[in-house]
Amino acid sequence: MQRASRVPDHQCEVTVTDTSHLRSIREQVVQRHIAAEEDGDVAAVLRTFAPGRVSYSGDTLGGDLIGDQAVGAMLTAGLAAMSDLKIEILRLHHAEDAVITELRLASTHTADFDGIPATGRRVTYHMCAVFRFDGADLWQEAVYYDIATIKAQLTG
């Protein structure tokens, strides 16, 4: 008969957790977020964030945008400027507190974008978006892309 070994009091008990469930939840949040952006549904994008924790970050945005109002205004203007947005997830990586996505975006320039009046041109560019989580709660999307690539397509 085997006896269960007892862990001495001075040692820590180790708990193994299943991270695949948390990863699955986070991935679903990211996919809903991206689908809402493609649909141009700003309210649905905002709902993917944890209540009271809406935040975007990125140098091309002029820094951090915090709150429903600031983020909603940025999304509304951006989605108006670049209509019929299509976002392709090229790669998706999981980190301890984030989901990192490599994306290809394509859209039509239909309103003012960064001081450039609508051209009707189709633009395609790559982006890295880091979706930051606290547990299963999305609290920030940080975006990284080359704005010069977009401007060159709009003005060239």
C-alpha positions as CSV (number, residue, x, y, z in Angstrom):
1,M,0.0,0.0,0.0
2,Q,1.4,3.4,-1.0
3,R,1.1,6.3,1.4
4,A,0.6,9.9,0.3
5,S,3.7,11.9,1.1
6,R,3.2,14.9,3.3
7,V,4.7,18.2,2.3
8,P,6.7,19.6,5.2
9,D,5.2,22.7,6.7
10,H,8.1,24.9,5.6
11,Q,7.5,24.2,1.9
12,C,5.0,26.1,-0.2
13,E,2.1,24.2,-1.7
14,V,2.2,24.4,-5.5
15,T,-1.0,24.8,-7.4
16,V,-1.0,24.0,-11.1
17,T,-3.6,26.0,-13.0
18,D,-5.0,25.3,-16.5
19,T,-4.1,28.4,-18.5
20,S,-5.7,27.1,-21.7
21,H,-9.2,28.1,-20.4
22,L,-8.0,31.7,-19.7
23,R,-6.2,31.9,-23.1
24,S,-9.4,30.7,-24.8
25,I,-11.5,33.4,-23.0
26,R,-8.9,36.1,-23.9
27,E,-8.8,35.0,-27.5
28,Q,-12.6,35.2,-27.8
29,V,-12.5,38.7,-26.4
30,V,-9.8,39.8,-28.9
31,Q,-11.8,38.2,-31.8
32,R,-15.1,40.0,-30.7
33,H,-13.1,43.3,-30.4
34,I,-11.7,43.0,-33.9
35,A,-15.0,41.9,-35.4
36,A,-16.7,44.9,-33.8
37,E,-14.0,47.2,-35.3
38,E,-14.6,45.6,-38.7
39,D,-18.3,46.2,-38.3
40,G,-17.7,49.8,-37.4
41,D,-19.6,49.2,-34.1
42,V,-17.9,51.5,-31.6
43,A,-20.3,50.5,-28.7
44,A,-19.5,46.8,-29.3
45,V,-15.8,47.6,-29.2
46,L,-16.1,49.4,-25.9
47,R,-18.1,46.5,-24.4
48,T,-15.1,44.2,-25.0
49,F,-13.2,46.1,-22.3
50,A,-13.8,45.6,-18.5
51,P,-16.3,48.1,-17.2
52,G,-14.6,51.4,-16.3
53,R,-11.2,50.2,-17.8
54,V,-11.3,51.4,-21.4
55,S,-7.9,52.4,-22.7
56,Y,-6.0,52.7,-25.9
57,S,-2.3,53.4,-26.2
58,G,0.0,54.3,-29.1
59,D,2.4,57.0,-30.3
60,T,0.3,57.4,-33.4
61,L,-2.7,58.2,-31.2
62,G,-0.8,61.0,-29.4
63,G,-0.4,58.9,-26.3
64,D,-2.9,57.2,-24.0
65,L,-6.6,57.5,-24.4
66,I,-8.5,56.6,-21.3
67,G,-12.3,56.2,-20.9
68,D,-15.3,55.5,-23.0
69,Q,-15.6,59.0,-24.3
70,A,-11.9,59.5,-25.4
71,V,-11.7,56.0,-26.9
72,G,-15.1,56.2,-28.5
73,A,-14.3,59.5,-30.2
74,M,-11.0,58.1,-31.6
75,L,-12.7,55.0,-32.9
76,T,-15.6,57.0,-34.4
77,A,-13.2,59.3,-36.3
78,G,-10.8,56.5,-37.3
79,L,-13.6,54.2,-38.6
80,A,-15.2,57.1,-40.5
81,A,-11.8,57.9,-42.1
82,M,-11.1,54.3,-43.1
83,S,-14.4,52.7,-44.1
84,D,-15.0,49.1,-45.0
85,L,-12.2,48.0,-42.7
86,K,-11.0,44.4,-43.0
87,I,-8.6,43.1,-40.4
88,E,-6.8,39.8,-40.9
89,I,-5.1,38.2,-37.9
90,L,-1.8,36.9,-39.2
91,R,-0.5,35.6,-35.9
92,L,-1.7,35.6,-32.3
93,H,0.6,35.1,-29.4
94,H,-0.3,34.7,-25.7
95,A,1.8,36.2,-22.9
96,E,1.2,36.2,-19.2
97,D,-0.9,39.3,-19.2
98,A,-1.6,40.0,-22.9
99,V,-2.6,38.7,-26.3
100,I,-0.3,40.0,-29.0
101,T,-1.6,40.1,-32.5
102,E,0.1,40.7,-35.8
103,L,-2.5,42.1,-38.2
104,R,-3.0,43.2,-41.8
105,L,-5.5,45.9,-42.2
106,A,-7.2,47.2,-45.4
107,S,-9.7,50.0,-45.8
108,T,-10.9,52.8,-48.1
109,H,-10.0,56.4,-47.2
110,T,-13.4,58.1,-47.1
111,A,-12.9,61.0,-44.6
112,D,-10.1,63.2,-43.2
113,F,-7.2,61.1,-41.8
114,D,-4.4,62.8,-40.0
115,G,-5.0,66.0,-42.0
116,I,-5.3,64.3,-45.3
117,P,-8.8,64.8,-47.0
118,A,-10.6,61.8,-48.3
119,T,-9.0,60.3,-51.4
120,G,-11.1,57.2,-52.0
121,R,-7.9,55.2,-52.2
122,R,-7.6,51.7,-50.7
123,V,-4.8,51.3,-48.1
124,T,-3.2,48.2,-46.7
125,Y,-0.8,48.1,-43.8
126,H,0.4,45.9,-41.0
127,M,-0.1,46.5,-37.3
128,C,0.9,45.0,-34.0
129,A,-1.9,45.2,-31.4
130,V,-1.2,44.3,-27.8
131,F,-4.4,43.5,-25.9
132,R,-3.6,43.8,-22.2
133,F,-5.6,41.8,-19.7
134,D,-6.1,41.6,-15.9
135,G,-7.2,37.9,-15.7
136,A,-9.9,37.6,-18.3
137,D,-10.6,41.4,-18.3
138,L,-9.4,43.5,-21.2
139,W,-8.2,46.9,-20.0
140,Q,-6.1,48.2,-22.8
141,E,-5.2,47.9,-26.5
142,A,-1.8,49.2,-27.5
143,V,-1.3,49.7,-31.2
144,Y,1.9,49.9,-33.2
145,Y,1.9,50.7,-36.9
146,D,3.9,52.8,-39.4
147,I,1.7,55.9,-40.2
148,A,4.2,56.9,-42.9
149,T,3.2,53.8,-44.9
150,I,-0.5,54.8,-44.7
151,K,0.3,58.4,-45.6
152,A,2.4,57.3,-48.6
153,Q,-0.5,55.3,-49.9
154,L,-2.9,58.2,-49.5
155,T,-0.7,60.9,-51.1
156,G,1.5,58.9,-53.5
